[in-house]
Amino acid sequence: MVTNTSSHSGEGPKSQLASDITAIGVALRAVVSGLRPKDVPLPFAPEVLAAFADVQRVAESGRVLMTARAAQAREWERQGYASAADWLAAQQGTTTGRARADLETSGHLDNLEATADAVRAGRLSPEEAGAVADAAAANPGAEDDLLDLAQRESLKRTRQEAERRKAEVRSEDEKRQREERVRKDRSLRFWYGNGAGNLHATGPIDVLKELEALIQREVDRKFRANRDAASRESLDNYAFDALIDLARTAGGGATGLATRPRTVRDRRSSARFGRRRARRAPLTRLTLIRVDLAALLRGSVAHGEVCEIGGIAVSVTELRRLLGESIMQLVLTNGEAVIDVVNLGRKPTVAQMIAKLFADACCTAQGCDRAVRLEFDHRTDWARVKVTELANLDLLCDHHHDLKTLEKWALVPGTGRRPMVPPTDRRHPNRRLTGGDT
């Protein structure tokens, strides 16, 4: 229904719905215009931020729901834009790529009622809705599972699972064609701006997984060489330096790249590493692969089977290409359960480590996606059980391991991905055991 109500800016008539939304925006704008963060008492700052975040989720939900419908009105043509995505990007102050993704998500929601309901309720961000809708449009049977996951886990894990569920319904030919297209279109480009150089590489999964492993090895080495907090830098800093070091080594130690280690210790470590490098044997790397043996032998993936490199679905052809150059360790499975091993030592065996990484190669603390410098932690302390069993092990990143060891945080009871809580939380195992306040 169109009323004669004019907007506050005098732009002409609006629908009653648009007028109602504008009125809410005017009230919110009045609150924000008078907001002085330093005047907000510190104990209240988190809840004020949470209130703004809740309003943002609601507004984003409405925007995503309306995006496709607004594009159908073809206002973008009347305003002289080349496409609906260009019009939306200009209107919302975002990139054309982001606007194009929102258009696609909004279009999918017409046929995905459960996902649309979750968006209306503000339970999904636009990015989460996009991941779920994209996968559910290709594989409708995955919608409920992905909605449940998106509301418990991070966007990164939601996107990973969405890719897996899309891969379930792709034919082997489709996977091969996509991989060959990526291999053919592989690229690396540099660009410069705002005083910084930038690099972007696109290529086959197996090749970039190898590069990722090489860089991570160097990051770990640099981290160990700089344990002193005064000299330690961020993981991103070390990853950049590792890439440059690898390029220099491959180039015979050329000095044209002018970034030098920032500490004496790092310079000495780099010098020692450089001398050893020439004598080092060819690299043997460990690549975690999930594949059904029947699929590997058959050459294609059937319904319910998987074929993944580092958690990313690939064709059997791509996997066979990788296995032709790598050492492969097999972890026998019985359905979803990895066959367990028990040892009397405190440290897990190599087989146990591989089996645990096979099951979930990232931190067990829910919401944490860190997959580097993981530590194996006994759920029930080893001093009590005197054995190391896979069923009693959790993977924790160094940050969450420190929280557990130094500040007595703990994972809530259970197995698999779950929250880690402080000692004051009613879900903490010690409070449950001692009958703490609920």
C-alpha positions in Angstrom: 0.0 0.0 0.0 1.3 3.5 -0.9 0.3 6.3 1.4 0.7 10.1 1.0 3.2 10.2 3.8 6.3 12.1 2.8 9.8 11.3 3.9 11.6 13.6 6.2 13.8 14.6 3.3 10.8 15.5 1.1 11.5 12.9 -1.5 7.9 12.0 -2.1 5.4 9.3 -1.0 6.5 6.1 0.7 4.8 2.8 1.6 3.7 2.5 5.1 6.3 -0.2 5.7 9.1 2.1 4.5 7.7 4.9 6.7 7.7 2.7 9.8 11.3 1.6 9.1 12.4 5.2 8.6 10.8 6.2 11.9 12.8 3.5 13.7 15.9 4.8 11.9 15.2 8.4 13.0 15.0 7.3 16.6 18.2 5.3 16.4 20.0 8.1 14.6 19.0 10.4 17.5 20.6 8.0 20.0 23.8 7.7 18.0 24.1 11.4 17.4 24.4 11.9 21.2 26.6 9.0 21.8 29.9 9.7 23.6 31.6 6.4 24.2 33.8 7.9 27.1 30.6 8.9 28.9 29.3 5.3 29.0 30.4 3.6 32.3 32.9 0.9 31.5 30.8 -2.0 33.1 27.9 -1.1 30.7 30.0 -0.7 27.6 29.7 -4.4 26.5 25.9 -4.5 26.8 25.6 -1.2 24.9 27.7 -2.7 22.1 25.6 -5.9 22.2 22.4 -3.8 21.8 23.8 -2.1 18.7 24.9 -5.5 17.3 21.4 -6.8 17.9 19.9 -3.9 16.0 22.4 -4.4 13.2 21.5 -8.0 12.9 17.8 -7.1 12.5 18.5 -4.4 10.0 20.8 -6.7 8.0 18.2 -9.4 8.0 15.6 -7.0 6.5 18.1 -5.8 3.9 19.0 -9.3 2.7 15.4 -10.3 2.5 14.5 -7.3 0.4 17.5 -7.2 -1.9 16.3 -9.4 -4.7 12.8 -7.9 -4.6 14.2 -4.3 -4.9 16.4 -5.4 -7.8 13.3 -6.6 -9.6 11.9 -3.1 -9.6 14.7 -2.2 -11.9 15.4 1.2 -10.3 19.0 0.6 -11.2 18.2 0.9 -14.9 16.3 4.2 -14.3 19.3 5.6 -12.5 21.7 4.6 -15.2 23.6 1.8 -13.5 25.0 -1.1 -15.5 23.7 -3.7 -13.2 21.6 -4.2 -10.0 24.8 -5.2 -8.2 26.5 -1.8 -9.2 23.4 0.0 -7.9 23.3 -1.8 -4.6 27.0 -1.3 -4.1 26.7 2.4 -4.6 23.6 2.6 -2.4 25.1 0.6 0.5 28.7 1.7 0.2 30.1 -1.8 -0.4 31.8 -3.6 -3.2 30.1 -5.0 -6.3 31.1 -8.5 -5.3 29.5 -8.2 -1.9 26.3 -6.8 -3.5 26.3 -9.6 -6.0 26.5 -12.2 -3.2 23.7 -10.5 -1.3 21.5 -10.6 -4.5 22.2 -14.3 -4.9 21.4 -15.1 -1.3 18.2 -13.0 -1.4 17.1 -14.9 -4.5 17.7 -18.3 -2.9 15.6 -17.4 0.2 12.4 -17.4 -1.8 12.8 -21.2 -2.0 14.4 -21.9 1.4 11.7 -21.2 4.0 13.7 -22.5 7.0 16.7 -20.3 6.1 14.5 -17.3 5.4 12.8 -17.8 8.9 16.3 -17.9 10.5 17.2 -14.6 8.7 13.9 -13.0 9.8 14.7 -14.0 13.4 18.1 -12.4 13.2 19.9 -15.8 13.8 22.1 -15.5 10.7 24.4 -12.8 9.5 24.2 -12.0 5.7 27.5 -14.0 5.2 26.1 -17.0 7.2 22.8 -16.9 5.3 24.8 -16.7 2.0 26.8 -19.8 2.9 23.7 -21.8 4.0 21.5 -20.7 1.1 24.2 -21.3 -1.6 24.7 -24.9 -0.4 21.0 -25.6 0.3 20.1 -24.4 -3.2 22.4 -27.1 -4.6 21.7 -29.7 -1.9 18.3 -29.1 -0.2 18.8 -32.0 2.2 21.7 -30.1 3.8 19.6 -27.0 4.8 18.6 -28.1 8.4 22.1 -29.4 9.3 23.8 -26.2 8.0 21.3 -23.9 9.9 22.1 -25.8 13.1 25.8 -25.5 12.5 25.7 -21.8 11.5 24.1 -20.9 14.8 26.7 -22.8 16.9 29.9 -22.3 14.9 31.9 -19.6 13.2 31.4 -18.4 9.7 34.6 -20.1 8.6 33.4 -23.6 9.7 30.0 -22.9 8.2 31.5 -22.1 4.9 33.7 -25.2 5.0 30.8 -27.5 5.8 28.7 -25.8 3.1 31.4 -26.6 0.5 31.4 -30.2 1.7 27.6 -30.5 1.3 27.7 -28.9 -2.2 30.4 -31.4 -3.1 28.1 -34.3 -2.2 25.9 -33.6 -5.2 28.6 -32.6 -7.7 29.5 -35.3 -10.2 33.1 -36.3 -10.6 33.2 -34.7 -14.0 32.0 -31.4 -12.6 34.8 -31.5 -10.0 37.4 -32.4 -12.5 36.3 -29.6 -14.9 36.4 -27.1 -12.1 39.8 -28.1 -11.0 41.2 -28.0 -14.5 39.7 -24.6 -14.9 41.5 -23.4 -11.7 44.7 -25.0 -12.8 44.5 -23.4 -16.2 43.6 -20.0 -14.7 46.2 -20.1 -11.9 47.6 -16.6 -11.3 49.6 -14.4 -9.0 49.5 -10.7 -9.0 51.0 -7.7 -7.2 49.5 -4.3 -6.5 50.5 -1.3 -4.5 48.6 1.3 -2.6 48.4 3.1 0.7 52.1 2.6 1.3 51.9 -1.2 1.2 52.5 -3.9 -1.4 49.9 -6.6 -1.8 50.0 -10.1 -3.3 47.1 -12.4 -4.3 47.5 -16.0 -5.6 44.9 -18.3 -7.0 45.6 -21.9 -8.0 45.0 -25.6 -7.4 44.2 -26.7 -3.8 46.9 -29.3 -3.6 49.7 -26.8 -4.6 48.5 -24.1 -2.2 48.1 -26.6 0.6 51.8 -27.5 0.1 52.8 -23.8 0.2 50.7 -23.3 3.4 52.5 -26.3 5.1 55.9 -24.9 4.1 55.0 -21.4 5.4 53.5 -22.8 8.6 56.7 -24.8 9.3 58.7 -21.6 9.1 56.2 -19.7 11.3 56.6 -22.3 14.0 60.4 -22.1 13.7 60.3 -18.3 14.1 57.9 -18.5 17.0 60.1 -20.9 18.8 63.1 -18.7 18.2 61.4 -15.7 19.6 59.6 -16.9 22.8 60.6 -13.7 24.6 57.5 -11.5 24.7 59.6 -8.4 24.0 60.8 -9.8 20.7 57.8 -11.8 19.6 55.7 -10.5 16.7 52.3 -11.6 15.3 51.7 -14.8 13.4 50.8 -12.7 10.4 54.2 -11.0 10.6 55.9 -14.4 10.8 53.9 -15.7 7.8 54.9 -12.8 5.6 58.6 -13.2 6.6 58.4 -17.0 6.0 57.1 -16.5 2.5 60.0 -14.1 1.8 62.5 -16.5 3.3 61.3 -19.3 1.1 61.4 -17.1 -2.0 65.0 -16.1 -1.1 66.1 -19.6 -0.5 64.6 -20.8 -3.9 66.4 -17.8 -5.5 69.8 -18.8 -4.2 69.8 -16.2 -1.4 69.3 -13.1 -3.5 69.3 -9.9 -1.5 67.0 -7.9 -3.6 64.1 -8.3 -1.1 64.7 -5.8 1.6 63.1 -7.1 4.8 65.5 -8.1 7.5 65.0 -10.0 10.7 64.1 -7.6 13.5 66.1 -9.2 16.3 69.6 -10.5 16.8 68.2 -13.9 17.8 66.1 -14.0 14.6 69.1 -13.0 12.4 71.3 -15.7 14.0 68.5 -18.3 13.6 68.0 -17.3 10.0 71.7 -17.6 9.3 71.9 -21.0 10.9 68.8 -22.1 9.0 70.2 -20.8 5.7 73.4 -22.8 6.2 71.5 -26.0 7.0 69.1 -25.5 4.1 71.6 -26.4 1.4 72.3 -29.8 3.1 68.7 -30.6 4.0 67.2 -33.7 2.4 64.1 -33.2 0.2 61.0 -32.2 2.3 58.6 -35.0 3.3 55.3 -33.5 4.2 52.2 -34.8 6.0 49.0 -34.1 4.2 45.7 -35.0 6.0 43.4 -36.7 3.5 39.9 -38.0 4.0 38.8 -40.4 1.3 36.7 -43.6 1.1 39.0 -46.4 -0.1 36.2 -47.6 -2.4 36.1 -44.1 -4.0 39.9 -44.0 -4.3 40.0 -47.4 -6.1 36.9 -46.6 -8.2 38.0 -43.2 -9.3 34.8 -41.4 -8.3 32.8 -40.5 -5.2 29.5 -42.1 -4.6 26.7 -40.8 -2.4 27.8 -40.6 1.3 31.5 -40.9 0.4 34.1 -38.2 0.9 37.3 -37.1 -0.9 39.0 -34.2 0.8 42.5 -32.6 1.0 42.9 -30.6 4.2 39.2 -30.4 4.7 38.4 -29.2 1.2 36.5 -31.5 -1.2 38.3 -32.4 -4.4 37.9 -34.9 -7.2 39.6 -38.3 -6.9 41.7 -37.3 -10.0 43.1 -34.4 -8.0 43.8 -36.6 -5.0 45.5 -39.2 -7.1 47.7 -36.5 -8.6 48.8 -35.5 -5.0 49.3 -39.1 -3.8 51.7 -39.6 -6.7 54.2 -37.2 -5.0 53.5 -37.7 -1.4 54.0 -40.2 1.5 50.6 -41.3 2.7 49.7 -42.6 6.2 46.5 -44.5 6.5 44.2 -44.3 9.5 41.8 -47.2 9.5 38.2 -46.2 10.3 35.1 -48.1 11.1 32.2 -45.9 10.0 32.6 -42.5 11.7 34.8 -43.8 14.6 38.6 -43.9 14.3 39.9 -47.2 15.6 41.5 -46.3 19.0 44.9 -46.8 20.3 46.0 -46.9 24.0 49.5 -46.2 25.2 50.9 -45.9 28.7 52.9 -42.8 28.0 51.8 -39.2 28.6 52.4 -38.1 25.0 50.2 -39.4 22.2 51.7 -41.7 19.6 52.1 -40.5 16.1 49.2 -42.7 15.1 47.0 -41.1 17.8 48.0 -37.6 16.7 47.1 -38.4 13.0 43.8 -40.0 14.1 42.8 -36.9 16.2 43.8 -34.5 13.4 41.8 -36.7 11.0 38.7 -36.2 13.1 38.9 -32.4 13.4 42.1 -30.5 12.7 41.4 -27.4 14.7 40.9 -26.2 18.3 38.2 -28.0 20.2 37.0 -24.8 21.9 33.8 -23.8 20.1 34.2 -20.6 18.1 37.9 -21.0 17.7 39.1 -21.9 14.2 42.8 -22.0 14.8 44.5 -24.9 13.1 48.1 -24.2 13.9 50.3 -24.8 17.0 47.6 -27.2 18.3 48.4 -29.0 21.6 47.0 -32.4 22.7 45.3 -32.1 26.0 44.0 -34.9 28.3 40.4 -34.3 29.1 40.8 -36.2 32.3 44.3 -35.5 33.6 46.9 -38.1 32.7 48.1 -38.2 36.4 44.7 -39.7 37.3 44.3 -42.2 34.4 47.9 -43.1 33.6 47.1 -43.9 30.0 46.7 -41.9 26.8 43.6 -42.8 24.8 42.2 -41.0 21.8 38.8 -40.8 23.5 40.4 -38.8 26.3 42.2 -36.2 24.1 41.2 -32.8 23.0 43.0 -30.5 20.6 43.6 -27.0 22.0 45.4 -24.0 20.5 48.1 -22.5 22.7 45.8 -19.7 23.7 43.0 -21.9 25.0 45.6 -24.4 26.5 47.0 -21.4 28.5 43.5 -20.5 29.7 43.0 -24.0 30.9 46.4 -24.4 32.5 47.0 -20.9 34.0 43.5 -19.6 34.6 41.6 -22.8 35.3 39.2 -22.4 32.3 37.7 -25.7 31.1 35.7 -27.2 28.2 32.2 -28.0 29.2 31.5 -31.7 29.8 31.1 -33.8 26.6 33.1 -34.5 23.5 33.8 -32.8 20.2 33.5 -29.0 19.7 32.1 -27.3 22.8 32.4 -24.1 24.7 35.4 -23.3 27.0 34.2 -21.4 30.1 35.9 -19.7 33.1 35.7 -21.1 36.6 32.8 -18.8 37.5 30.5 -20.3 34.8 27.8 -22.7 36.0 28.8 -25.1 33.2 32.4 -25.4 34.5 33.0 -29.1 35.4 34.3 -28.2 38.8 31.1 -26.3 39.7 29.0 -29.2 38.6 31.1 -31.6 40.7 31.0 -29.5 43.8 27.4 -28.5 43.4 28.1 -24.9 42.8 25.4 -22.3 42.3 23.3 -22.7 39.2 
